[in-house]
Amino acid sequence: MAKRLDDLAPQGLLDRARKAVDLVDAASRIRVFCHYDPDGTTSASILARALMRRGKRIHASMAHALDRASADRLQAESNELLVVSDMGSAQLDLLEHLPYPVVVLDHHKPVRDSDTVVHVNPHLDGVDGAREMCGATTTWLFTLVLDERNWDLAGIAMAGAIGDMQAAGGFVGVNGALFAEAADRKIVVPERRLSLRDLPLVKAIAQSIRPYFRGLSGRPDASAALLKKAGFDPDMSLRQLEPAARRKLTSVLAAHLVEQGAAPEALDAIVEDRYWIEPDQIYAQDLEAYVNSCDRLGQEGLGMAVCLGDREALAKAEGLLDQYMSRMLGYLTRLEREGLYAKKHVQFFYCDDASLSGSVAGTGMQFFFDQTRPVLALSVLDGQTKVSARATRGHIASGVDLAVALREAAASLGGNGGGHNIASGATIPKGKEDKFIGTVDEIVGRQLGSGSASQ
């Protein structure tokens, strides 16, 4: 028997969503503004499908940030209603001055609530937005309040949660409740399997990024040698293996992750629940991979088109996925060879592609970087430097909060930062990188209770 929304999410969160629905129903044309990453792109797609189903006209954009410049552009627009998703909770000061109603559907930890913006954020009702709800699931919950026909958007929301790294170890909290209900309704169909693409084994391992196998990923010859030594035909596909052989291969690869010093949660990534999205006829993991490659290579609109079911866009996204994986493997294998710079409490590296820095940092942190220190990835651009930071669950359990560290360090230099405790970002003035790293190192040291200055 289908469950009611009231049984799946906190009442306060649903009440906030109902206020947002009232604003939507009062408007005929709605401006949608979302973050550019997989979580934001899937959020934009969910809104597009649900709002058009509601008979609304929409104008959707995706951006790297909601800053003063974008707020000024929005200020000049004559909108009936603005819906911001996967960002906005940290920019309430900018949004509260717009001359039309605003809805924020965000999951990043807010500094405060708002009396003028309809603010739908799980943190405001005791739900952890870093683990239990992402931007896409917050947005999807809103669309379920709008119209329960939107249960069929579960797979797109799941792709957003996967992109936000909230699938590791299994979905929990409101994510878990909503996706379990979607599975009961046969909208998504789970299957447990090894986390490799359906390619010849040698290619599947050599092209694997999550999991990233040190010494194997990006190296077909080494991958073939490992497979032959373990008794596998490198040209066979995962689908061709008998169950016993699959279990053996899983054990071999898990042992490799342990030997390379991967984070404990990385072992969860070797076997995953893959979800077939029945309405869209695609796996959620594959949808996320296509959207992520589009977003990271500056083709956010193409990623949104894939989510909207455009098969021509999907064909183009397949080519971008190959490009993205090749570039990611290039950065990761280089860092594997050359190593990172280390401070006392953090480690860091430079990445000349700001769109990939967060993905490189997150993959490396989980699979082969020094597990004792959070990592910062710095991309020096014209006039400013973009920073992406990643930690492990162990760091968070020890008191690390990267959102606080990056926000405080960036603010001290005239920049800005924020995000989640485990994954955060910042923008700082170019030329202030050393000072910024030192300040973050000091803050993380205090968070860990050491009270030590950086070295």
C-alpha positions in Angstrom: 0.0 0.0 0.0 1.4 3.4 -1.0 2.6 5.6 1.8 1.5 9.2 2.4 4.1 12.0 2.1 3.4 12.8 5.8 4.9 9.4 6.7 8.0 10.0 4.6 9.2 13.5 5.5 9.1 15.9 8.5 5.8 17.9 8.8 7.7 21.2 9.0 9.5 20.5 5.7 6.2 19.6 4.0 4.5 22.8 5.4 7.3 24.9 3.9 6.8 23.1 0.6 3.1 23.8 0.7 3.8 27.5 1.0 6.0 27.2 -2.1 3.2 25.4 -3.9 0.8 28.4 -3.2 3.3 30.7 -4.9 3.7 28.4 -7.9 -0.1 28.2 -8.3 -0.4 31.9 -8.3 2.1 32.4 -11.2 1.8 31.5 -14.9 5.5 31.9 -15.8 8.2 30.8 -13.5 11.9 31.6 -13.5 14.1 28.7 -12.4 17.7 29.2 -11.3 19.8 26.2 -10.3 23.4 25.2 -9.6 25.3 23.8 -12.5 26.5 20.5 -11.1 24.6 17.1 -11.4 22.5 17.8 -8.3 21.6 21.2 -9.6 21.0 20.0 -13.2 18.7 17.2 -12.1 16.9 19.7 -9.8 16.3 22.0 -12.8 15.0 19.0 -14.8 12.6 17.9 -12.1 11.3 21.5 -11.8 10.9 21.7 -15.6 9.0 18.5 -15.9 6.7 19.2 -12.9 6.0 22.8 -13.7 5.2 22.2 -17.3 3.0 19.3 -16.2 1.3 21.9 -14.0 0.7 24.1 -17.1 3.4 26.7 -16.3 5.8 28.4 -18.6 9.3 28.3 -17.4 12.7 30.0 -18.1 15.5 27.9 -16.6 19.2 28.7 -16.1 22.1 27.0 -14.4 25.1 28.9 -12.9 28.3 28.2 -11.0 27.2 30.6 -8.3 24.5 32.9 -7.0 26.6 36.0 -6.5 26.1 39.8 -6.7 26.4 39.8 -10.5 23.7 37.1 -11.0 21.5 38.8 -8.4 21.8 42.1 -10.3 20.7 40.3 -13.5 17.7 38.8 -11.7 16.9 42.2 -10.2 16.5 43.5 -13.7 14.1 40.8 -14.8 10.3 41.1 -14.5 9.5 37.7 -13.1 6.3 36.6 -11.4 8.2 34.1 -9.3 11.8 32.9 -8.9 12.5 29.3 -7.8 16.2 28.7 -6.8 17.4 25.1 -6.3 20.5 23.5 -4.9 21.7 27.0 -3.8 20.2 30.1 -2.2 20.3 29.3 1.5 23.7 31.1 1.8 22.5 34.0 -0.4 19.3 35.0 1.3 20.6 38.6 1.7 20.7 38.9 -2.1 17.4 37.1 -2.7 15.4 39.1 -0.1 15.9 42.3 -2.1 14.4 41.0 -5.4 11.1 42.7 -6.4 9.1 39.5 -6.7 8.4 36.3 -4.7 11.2 33.8 -4.2 11.3 30.1 -3.3 14.6 28.5 -2.2 14.9 24.7 -2.5 18.3 24.0 -1.0 20.1 21.5 1.2 23.3 23.3 2.1 23.5 24.3 5.8 21.8 27.7 6.2 23.2 30.5 8.3 19.6 31.7 9.1 16.0 31.4 8.0 14.0 34.1 6.1 10.8 36.0 6.7 10.4 37.0 3.1 11.8 34.1 1.1 9.9 30.8 1.2 12.8 28.7 2.4 12.6 24.9 2.0 15.7 23.4 3.5 16.0 20.1 5.3 18.4 21.5 7.9 15.6 23.7 9.2 13.6 20.7 10.2 16.4 18.5 11.7 17.4 16.6 8.5 21.1 16.5 7.5 21.4 18.0 4.0 24.8 16.6 3.6 23.7 13.0 3.9 19.9 12.6 4.1 18.6 15.0 1.4 20.3 16.6 -1.6 19.1 19.5 -3.7 17.4 17.1 -6.2 15.5 15.2 -3.5 14.5 18.5 -1.7 13.2 19.7 -5.1 11.5 16.4 -5.8 9.8 16.5 -2.5 8.4 19.9 -3.3 7.1 18.6 -6.7 5.4 15.7 -4.9 3.6 18.2 -2.7 2.7 20.0 -5.9 1.3 16.9 -7.6 1.8 13.2 -6.6 2.0 12.3 -10.3 5.6 13.4 -9.9 6.6 10.2 -8.2 7.7 9.2 -11.7 10.6 11.8 -11.3 12.2 9.6 -8.6 15.0 8.4 -10.9 16.1 11.9 -11.8 16.2 12.8 -8.1 18.2 9.7 -7.4 20.7 10.6 -10.1 21.1 13.9 -8.3 21.7 12.2 -4.9 24.3 9.9 -6.5 26.0 13.0 -8.0 26.0 14.6 -4.5 27.7 11.4 -3.1 24.7 10.6 -0.9 24.4 7.0 -2.2 27.6 5.8 -0.5 26.8 3.2 2.0 23.1 3.3 1.0 20.5 6.0 1.0 19.4 7.1 4.5 17.0 9.5 6.1 14.4 11.2 3.9 16.4 10.0 0.8 16.0 6.4 2.0 12.3 6.8 2.8 11.4 8.4 -0.5 13.5 6.1 -2.7 12.2 3.0 -0.9 8.7 4.2 -1.6 9.6 4.7 -5.3 11.0 1.2 -5.4 7.7 -0.1 -3.9 5.9 1.7 -6.6 8.2 0.0 -9.2 9.4 3.4 -10.5 13.0 2.5 -9.7 14.1 -1.2 -9.6 17.3 -2.0 -7.6 19.9 -4.6 -8.4 23.1 -5.4 -6.5 26.2 -5.6 -8.6 29.9 -4.8 -8.9 30.6 -1.2 -9.6 32.1 -1.5 -13.1 30.8 -0.5 -16.5 29.5 -3.2 -18.7 32.7 -3.4 -20.9 35.5 -6.0 -21.3 37.0 -6.4 -17.8 40.3 -4.9 -18.8 38.6 -1.7 -20.1 36.1 -1.6 -17.2 39.0 -1.5 -14.6 41.3 0.7 -16.6 38.5 3.2 -17.1 37.2 3.0 -13.5 37.1 6.3 -11.6 34.7 5.4 -8.8 36.2 3.1 -7.6 39.6 4.4 -8.5 42.2 1.6 -8.4 45.7 2.9 -7.8 48.1 1.5 -10.3 45.2 0.1 -12.5 42.9 2.9 -13.4 44.2 4.6 -16.5 46.5 1.7 -17.1 45.2 -1.1 -19.4 48.4 -3.2 -19.4 48.5 -3.3 -15.5 44.7 -4.1 -15.4 45.2 -7.0 -17.8 48.1 -8.3 -15.8 46.1 -8.3 -12.6 43.2 -10.1 -14.2 45.3 -12.8 -15.8 47.1 -13.4 -12.5 43.8 -13.8 -10.7 42.6 -16.2 -13.4 40.2 -14.0 -15.4 40.0 -13.5 -19.2 40.6 -9.7 -19.6 38.3 -9.7 -22.6 35.2 -11.1 -20.8 32.6 -8.7 -19.6 31.1 -8.6 -16.1 27.8 -9.8 -17.4 29.5 -13.0 -18.8 30.9 -14.0 -15.4 29.3 -16.7 -13.3 28.2 -15.6 -9.8 31.2 -17.3 -8.2 33.6 -15.6 -10.5 31.9 -12.2 -9.8 32.4 -12.8 -6.1 36.0 -13.6 -6.6 36.6 -10.5 -8.7 34.9 -8.4 -6.1 37.2 -9.8 -3.4 40.3 -9.2 -5.6 39.4 -5.6 -6.2 38.3 -4.9 -2.6 41.7 -6.2 -1.4 43.4 -3.8 -3.9 41.4 -0.9 -2.4 42.5 -1.9 1.1 46.1 -2.2 0.1 46.1 1.3 -1.5 44.8 2.9 1.7 41.4 3.9 0.5 38.9 5.4 3.0 36.7 2.9 4.8 33.6 4.3 2.9 35.4 3.6 -0.4 34.8 -0.1 0.1 31.1 0.6 -0.1 31.7 1.8 -3.6 33.0 -1.5 -4.9 29.5 -3.1 -4.8 26.5 -0.9 -5.4 22.8 -0.9 -5.7 22.2 0.0 -9.3 18.7 1.4 -9.9 16.9 1.0 -13.2 14.6 4.0 -13.8 11.5 2.4 -15.4 9.9 5.6 -16.8 13.2 6.7 -18.4 14.6 3.3 -19.3 18.1 4.1 -18.0 20.1 3.3 -14.9 20.3 6.2 -12.3 24.1 5.8 -12.1 24.4 6.1 -15.9 22.1 9.1 -16.0 24.3 10.8 -13.3 27.5 9.9 -15.3 26.1 11.5 -18.4 24.8 14.6 -16.6 28.1 15.0 -14.7 30.2 14.8 -17.8 28.0 17.4 -19.5 28.2 19.8 -16.5 31.9 19.4 -16.0 32.6 20.1 -19.7 30.4 23.2 -19.8 27.4 21.6 -21.5 24.8 22.0 -18.7 22.0 22.5 -21.1 22.8 19.2 -22.8 22.7 17.4 -19.4 19.3 18.9 -18.7 18.1 17.7 -22.1 19.3 14.2 -21.3 17.2 14.3 -18.1 14.2 15.5 -20.1 14.5 12.3 -22.2 16.1 13.7 -25.4 17.7 10.7 -27.1 19.7 12.8 -29.5 21.2 14.6 -26.4 22.0 11.3 -24.9 24.0 10.3 -27.9 26.0 13.5 -27.6 26.5 13.0 -23.9 28.1 9.6 -24.5 30.9 11.3 -26.3 31.3 13.9 -23.5 31.4 11.1 -21.0 34.4 9.6 -22.7 36.1 13.0 -22.8 35.4 13.6 -19.1 36.7 10.2 -18.0 39.9 10.6 -20.0 40.6 14.0 -18.4 39.7 12.8 -14.9 42.1 9.8 -15.3 44.8 12.1 -16.5 44.6 14.3 -13.4 44.3 11.4 -11.0 47.2 9.4 -12.4 49.4 12.5 -12.3 48.5 13.1 -8.7 49.1 9.4 -8.0 52.6 9.7 -9.5 53.6 13.2 -8.2 51.8 13.4 -4.9 50.3 16.4 -3.1 51.6 19.3 -1.0 51.1 18.8 2.7 50.5 21.2 5.6 50.1 20.0 9.2 46.3 19.5 9.0 45.4 19.7 5.3 46.9 18.7 1.9 46.4 20.5 -1.4 47.1 20.4 -5.1 46.6 22.7 -8.1 44.1 21.9 -10.9 44.0 24.1 -14.0 40.4 23.0 -14.7 38.1 24.5 -12.1 35.1 22.4 -13.4 36.9 19.2 -12.6 38.8 20.2 -9.4 36.0 19.1 -7.0 35.6 15.7 -8.8 39.3 15.1 -8.7 39.5 16.1 -5.0 36.6 13.9 -4.0 37.8 10.9 -5.9 41.3 11.2 -4.7 40.3 11.8 -1.1 38.1 8.7 -1.1 40.4 6.3 -2.8 44.1 7.1 -2.5 45.1 10.4 -1.0 46.6 10.6 2.5 43.6 9.8 4.7 44.8 11.8 7.7 44.2 15.2 6.1 41.3 16.8 4.2 42.3 18.0 0.7 42.0 21.4 -1.1 42.1 21.7 -4.9 43.0 25.2 -6.2 42.3 26.5 -9.7 44.0 29.8 -10.3 41.9 31.8 -12.9 41.9 35.4 -14.1 41.7 37.6 -11.0 40.4 34.9 -8.7 41.1 31.4 -7.5 38.5 28.7 -7.1 38.9 26.2 -4.3 37.2 22.8 -3.8 37.7 21.0 -0.5 36.8 17.4 0.4 37.0 15.3 3.6 36.1 11.8 4.7 33.5 10.7 7.2 36.3 10.0 9.6 37.4 13.7 9.5 33.9 14.8 10.1 33.5 12.5 13.1 36.7 14.1 14.5 35.2 17.6 14.3 36.2 18.9 10.9 33.7 21.2 9.2 35.0 22.4 5.8 32.1 24.7 5.2 33.1 26.7 8.3 36.8 26.6 7.6 36.5 27.7 4.0 33.9 30.4 4.8 36.0 31.9 7.6 39.3 31.7 5.7 37.8 33.2 2.5 36.0 36.0 4.3 39.3 37.0 6.0 40.7 37.6 2.5 37.7 39.3 0.9 36.4 36.2 -0.7 33.5 33.9 0.0 33.0 30.2 0.7 30.7 27.6 2.2 28.9 24.3 1.4 28.9 21.1 3.5 31.1 19.9 6.3 32.4 17.2 4.1 32.5 19.0 0.8 32.9 22.7 0.4 34.1 25.4 -2.0 35.4 29.0 -2.0 36.4 31.8 -4.2 39.4 34.0 -3.1 41.4 36.8 -4.7 44.2 35.6 -7.0 47.6 35.8 -5.2 46.2 35.0 -1.8 46.5 31.2 -2.1 49.3 30.7 0.4 47.6 32.8 3.1 44.3 31.0 2.5 45.8 27.5 2.8 47.5 28.5 6.0 44.4 29.9 7.5 42.3 26.8 6.6 45.1 24.7 8.0 44.9 26.6 11.3 41.1 26.4 11.5 41.0 22.7 10.7 43.7 22.3 13.4 41.4 24.0 15.9 38.5 21.9 14.8 40.5 18.8 15.5 41.2 20.1 19.0 45.0 20.4 18.4 45.2 24.2 18.8 48.3 24.1 16.7 49.4 26.6 14.1 50.1 25.5 10.6 53.6 24.7 9.6 
